[in-house]
């Protein structure tokens, strides 16, 4: 038995409507709601993994989507009970659910809490109904306010709100209005995501440019810090120490299991330098694999050393915590300075992009926005010609996160 902890991501793909900016795997909600047969598939996949992996201690669980709040509390309870029958869910484990504001009421929230959900992430996205309509969201800001009230009265003590910025023709005054409205709801966590769309998306030509986006980002940080929120990761702010522990798993080179169609997972201990994988995306093929007693893994990819080092730097430099030189050596079996050209590393420090203190490399306030660029600069130093070849694979992995 392996006492090392791990995390579980569970993908519930169903949506009432697909948001206009969404690039994740989704599926139309069946007429009768989320089918119990689909929950059976999720539980069976968990059981298949229970027979195959040595990890036993679950540290975090995250229900994402799609729209997992379309599930009933009873369905969520079945999934969590299946996990607890095979693995040890620690008393202090963090179990998060993403929720659309329009799906919540007090009784449903109480049911989710009874099932074991102890953290809820509400997709408010904007305080302007016109902007929500533009996004293709099916809720209003009034429903966001009610959702926070329902979550609180239903027993949630850890509530997060999502905000999207960088929308077409957006200005700082509109972002300020969103922040003012959201802060008034008195939650302890915000996820502030910069809008990203595909290269051929019709919004591409009317989105703010990089200088404006950098201004937006700095404004959001200063505004939230003024209200006591700590920026602990590129997109995330909290107060009272309520960081998203599951979010930090992605940026800390820790293992997480993927459950559900299209979900992505990572096993850093697979030799030599870790393995990323994703599940089959087609609901029909996902179901067929599970019914046949086979894990629905698709395209498992064992990282080369070049890929692993680059991903390690990219992910860790998203967090203000960075990484220790000792942890790097433990993973890669060499000193960090053996890999990175010392002149380039010194220049990155001189440019004020990273700090090196007490054996820990961490991004500065300026460097936090440039984690990918810093990683490429430190890795692509003339000795690592393989990086251009692995770039598409790496970015596919990180987009999945």
C-alpha positions in Angstrom: 0.0 0.0 0.0 1.3 3.4 -0.9 0.6 6.0 1.8 1.3 8.9 -0.6 -1.7 11.2 -1.2 -3.3 11.8 -4.5 -6.2 13.8 -5.9 -9.1 13.0 -8.2 -10.7 15.1 -10.9 -14.2 14.1 -12.0 -15.5 15.5 -15.2 -19.3 15.9 -15.6 -19.6 17.1 -19.2 -23.3 18.0 -19.4 -24.5 21.6 -19.9 -27.8 23.2 -20.5 -26.1 25.5 -23.0 -22.5 25.7 -24.2 -20.8 29.0 -23.3 -19.7 30.9 -26.4 -16.0 31.0 -25.3 -15.8 27.4 -24.0 -13.1 25.1 -25.2 -13.7 22.2 -22.8 -15.4 18.9 -23.6 -19.1 19.3 -23.0 -22.3 17.5 -24.0 -26.0 18.6 -24.1 -27.9 17.9 -21.0 -30.3 14.9 -21.6 -34.0 15.8 -21.4 -34.4 14.0 -18.1 -31.3 15.5 -16.5 -28.1 13.7 -15.7 -28.8 10.0 -16.1 -28.1 7.6 -13.3 -26.6 5.3 -16.0 -23.9 7.9 -16.5 -23.2 8.0 -12.7 -22.9 4.2 -12.9 -20.2 4.6 -15.5 -18.3 7.1 -13.3 -18.5 4.8 -10.3 -17.4 1.8 -12.3 -14.4 3.7 -13.6 -13.4 4.6 -10.1 -13.7 0.9 -9.1 -11.5 -0.1 -12.1 -8.8 2.3 -10.9 -9.2 1.0 -7.3 -8.1 -2.4 -8.6 -5.0 -1.0 -10.3 -3.3 1.8 -8.3 -1.4 1.7 -5.1 -2.3 5.2 -3.9 -4.8 5.1 -1.1 -5.1 8.5 0.6 -7.3 11.0 -1.2 -6.3 14.6 -0.4 -8.6 16.5 -2.8 -11.5 15.8 -5.1 -12.8 18.2 -7.7 -16.0 17.9 -9.6 -15.6 20.0 -12.8 -17.2 20.2 -16.2 -19.4 20.8 -18.0 -21.8 21.6 -15.1 -21.5 19.2 -12.2 -24.2 21.1 -10.3 -26.7 19.6 -12.7 -26.2 16.4 -10.8 -28.5 15.7 -7.8 -27.0 15.5 -4.3 -27.8 11.8 -4.3 -25.8 11.3 -7.5 -22.8 13.2 -6.0 -23.2 11.1 -2.8 -23.0 7.9 -4.8 -19.7 9.0 -6.4 -18.1 10.0 -3.1 -19.3 6.9 -1.4 -17.7 4.8 -4.2 -14.4 6.7 -3.7 -14.5 6.2 0.1 -15.2 2.5 -0.3 -11.9 2.1 -2.1 -9.7 4.8 -0.8 -9.2 6.8 2.4 -10.7 10.2 2.2 -9.0 12.2 4.9 -11.2 14.1 7.4 -9.6 17.4 6.2 -9.8 16.5 2.5 -11.0 19.3 0.2 -13.9 18.3 -2.0 -14.9 21.0 -4.5 -17.8 21.3 -6.9 -18.2 23.8 -9.7 -21.7 25.3 -9.9 -23.8 27.4 -12.2 -25.7 30.0 -10.1 -29.0 29.1 -11.8 -28.8 25.5 -10.6 -28.6 26.2 -6.8 -31.1 26.6 -4.0 -30.7 26.2 -0.3 -32.0 22.6 -0.1 -29.8 21.4 -3.0 -26.8 23.0 -1.3 -27.6 21.3 2.0 -27.8 18.0 0.0 -24.4 18.6 -1.5 -22.9 19.4 1.9 -24.4 16.2 3.4 -22.9 14.3 0.4 -19.4 15.5 1.4 -18.9 18.6 -0.8 -17.1 21.2 1.4 -16.1 23.8 -1.1 -18.1 25.3 -3.9 -16.9 27.3 -6.9 -19.7 29.5 -8.3 -19.4 30.6 -12.0 -20.6 34.2 -11.6 -18.2 35.4 -14.4 -19.6 39.0 -14.6 -22.0 41.3 -12.8 -23.4 42.7 -16.1 -26.3 40.7 -17.6 -25.4 42.0 -21.0 -22.0 40.5 -20.7 -23.4 37.2 -19.4 -25.7 37.1 -22.5 -22.7 37.7 -24.7 -20.8 34.8 -23.0 -23.8 32.5 -23.6 -24.4 32.1 -19.8 -27.9 31.2 -18.8 -27.9 33.0 -15.4 -28.2 36.6 -14.3 -26.2 38.5 -11.7 -29.2 38.4 -9.4 -29.0 34.6 -9.5 -25.2 34.8 -8.6 -26.1 36.8 -5.5 -28.8 34.3 -4.6 -26.4 31.4 -5.3 -23.9 32.7 -2.8 -26.7 33.2 -0.2 -28.0 29.7 -0.9 -24.5 28.2 -0.5 -24.0 30.0 2.7 -27.4 29.0 4.2 -26.9 25.5 2.9 -23.8 25.0 5.1 -20.8 25.9 2.8 -18.0 27.8 4.7 -15.7 27.8 1.7 -17.1 29.6 -1.3 -15.3 30.8 -4.4 -16.5 33.0 -7.2 -15.2 33.0 -10.8 -14.7 36.2 -12.8 -13.8 36.4 -16.5 -12.0 39.5 -17.9 -10.6 40.4 -21.3 -14.0 40.3 -23.0 -14.6 42.2 -26.3 -14.3 46.0 -25.8 -13.9 45.6 -22.1 -12.5 48.5 -20.0 -11.1 48.9 -16.5 -14.2 50.7 -15.3 -16.3 47.7 -16.2 -13.9 45.3 -14.4 -14.0 47.6 -11.4 -17.8 47.3 -11.3 -17.5 43.5 -11.5 -15.1 43.4 -8.6 -17.1 45.8 -6.5 -20.2 43.7 -7.0 -18.5 40.4 -6.3 -16.6 41.6 -3.2 -19.8 42.7 -1.7 -20.9 39.1 -1.6 -18.1 38.5 1.0 -16.6 35.2 -0.3 -13.1 34.2 0.6 -11.8 33.2 -2.8 -11.8 34.5 -6.3 -10.7 32.9 -9.6 -10.0 35.6 -12.1 -9.5 34.1 -15.6 -8.3 35.9 -18.6 -10.6 35.0 -21.6 -8.9 32.8 -24.1 -10.5 31.7 -27.4 -9.4 29.6 -30.3 -7.4 31.2 -33.1 -10.4 31.3 -35.5 -12.9 32.5 -32.9 -15.0 35.5 -34.2 -14.1 37.5 -31.0 -10.4 37.2 -31.7 -10.2 40.6 -33.6 -12.1 42.6 -30.9 -10.4 41.3 -27.8 -8.1 43.6 -25.8 -4.5 43.4 -26.7 -1.6 42.3 -24.5 -0.9 45.8 -23.0 -4.5 46.2 -22.0 -4.7 42.7 -20.6 -1.6 43.4 -18.5 -3.2 46.6 -17.2 -6.3 44.7 -16.4 -4.4 42.0 -14.5 -2.4 44.6 -12.4 -5.6 46.5 -11.7 -7.4 43.3 -10.5 -4.4 42.4 -8.2 -4.2 45.8 -6.6 -7.9 46.1 -6.2 -8.3 42.7 -4.5 -5.2 43.2 -2.4 -6.8 46.4 -1.1 -9.6 44.2 0.3 -7.2 41.8 2.0 -7.0 39.1 -0.7 -3.7 37.3 -1.4 -2.7 36.4 -4.9 -1.3 33.0 -4.6 -1.4 31.8 -8.2 -1.7 33.5 -11.6 -5.5 33.3 -11.6 -6.4 32.9 -7.9 -6.9 35.1 -4.9 -7.9 34.2 -1.4 -8.2 35.5 2.2 -8.0 33.7 5.5 -5.7 31.1 4.0 -8.5 29.6 1.9 -6.3 28.6 -1.1 -7.7 26.0 -3.4 -5.7 23.0 -2.5 -6.8 21.1 -5.6 -5.7 23.9 -7.8 -2.3 23.9 -6.3 -2.0 20.1 -7.0 -1.8 20.9 -10.7 1.1 23.4 -10.2 3.0 21.2 -7.7 3.9 18.1 -9.6 1.5 15.9 -7.6 -0.5 13.0 -8.9 -4.1 13.3 -9.8 -6.5 10.7 -11.3 -8.8 11.6 -14.2 -12.4 10.3 -14.0 -15.1 10.9 -16.7 -15.1 11.5 -20.4 -12.3 13.8 -21.7 -10.7 14.2 -18.2 -6.9 14.6 -17.9 -4.7 12.9 -15.3 -1.0 12.9 -14.3 1.2 10.4 -12.6 4.6 12.1 -11.8 6.1 8.9 -10.4 5.9 6.9 -13.6 9.4 6.4 -14.8 11.4 8.0 -16.1 9.8 11.5 -15.8 6.0 11.1 -15.4 3.0 10.3 -17.5 0.1 12.5 -18.6 -3.1 11.0 -20.1 -6.6 11.8 -21.1 -9.8 9.8 -21.2 -11.8 9.0 -24.3 -13.9 12.1 -25.1 -16.8 10.4 -27.0 -19.6 9.5 -24.5 -20.4 6.4 -26.6 -16.8 5.2 -26.7 -16.2 6.1 -23.1 -19.3 4.0 -22.1 -18.2 1.1 -24.3 -14.7 1.0 -22.7 -16.1 1.0 -19.1 -18.8 -1.6 -19.9 -16.0 -3.8 -21.3 -14.1 -3.5 -18.1 -11.3 -1.4 -19.6 -10.0 1.9 -18.4 -11.0 4.6 -20.9 -7.5 6.0 -21.1 -6.6 7.6 -24.4 -3.1 8.7 -25.6 -1.1 8.2 -22.5 2.2 10.1 -22.9 5.4 9.5 -21.0 7.3 12.7 -20.7 10.8 13.0 -22.0 13.2 14.8 -19.7 13.0 17.9 -21.8 9.2 18.0 -21.7 9.2 17.2 -17.9 11.7 20.0 -17.0 9.8 22.5 -19.1 6.4 21.5 -17.6 7.9 21.5 -14.1 9.1 25.1 -14.5 5.9 26.3 -16.3 3.6 24.9 -13.6 5.6 25.9 -10.5 6.2 29.4 -11.8 2.4 29.9 -11.9 2.4 29.9 -8.1 4.0 32.5 -5.8 5.5 29.5 -3.9 7.7 28.5 -6.8 9.9 25.5 -6.2 12.8 24.5 -4.0 16.2 23.5 -5.5 16.0 20.3 -3.4 12.6 19.3 -4.8 13.9 19.8 -8.4 17.0 17.6 -7.6 14.7 14.9 -6.1 12.6 14.8 -9.3 15.3 15.0 -11.9 18.4 13.6 -10.2 20.6 16.6 -10.9 21.2 20.1 -9.6 19.1 22.8 -11.2 22.3 24.7 -12.0 23.5 21.6 -14.0 20.6 22.1 -16.4 20.2 25.8 -16.7 22.9 28.0 -18.1 24.1 30.1 -15.2 24.3 33.3 -17.3 20.7 33.0 -18.4 19.5 32.2 -14.9 21.4 35.3 -13.5 19.9 37.4 -16.2 16.4 36.3 -15.3 17.1 37.3 -11.7 18.6 40.6 -12.8 15.5 41.4 -14.9 13.4 41.0 -11.7 11.4 38.0 -13.0 12.3 35.5 -10.3 13.9 35.5 -6.8 16.2 33.0 -5.3 16.0 32.9 -1.5 16.9 30.2 0.9 17.1 27.6 -1.9 13.6 28.5 -3.3 13.0 29.9 -6.8 9.8 31.9 -7.0 8.3 34.3 -9.5 8.2 38.0 -8.6 5.1 40.1 -9.0 6.3 40.9 -12.5 7.4 37.4 -13.3 4.1 35.8 -12.2 2.6 36.9 -15.5 5.5 35.5 -17.5 5.9 32.0 -16.2 5.8 30.3 -19.6 8.2 32.8 -21.1 10.6 32.5 -18.2 10.5 28.7 -18.4 11.3 28.7 -22.1 14.1 31.2 -21.6 15.7 29.1 -18.9 15.3 25.8 -20.8 15.8 26.7 -24.4 19.4 27.8 -23.9 21.0 26.4 -27.0 21.5 22.9 -25.5 17.9 21.7 -25.6 16.9 21.5 -29.3 14.1 19.0 -28.5 11.8 21.7 -27.0 10.3 23.0 -30.3 9.3 19.5 -31.1 7.4 19.0 -27.8 5.8 22.4 -27.6 2.4 21.4 -29.0 2.2 18.4 -26.7 3.2 20.4 -23.6 0.7 23.2 -24.3 -2.1 20.6 -24.9 -1.2 19.1 -21.4 -1.3 22.5 -19.7 -4.5 23.7 -21.4 -6.1 20.6 -20.1 -5.2 21.7 -16.6 
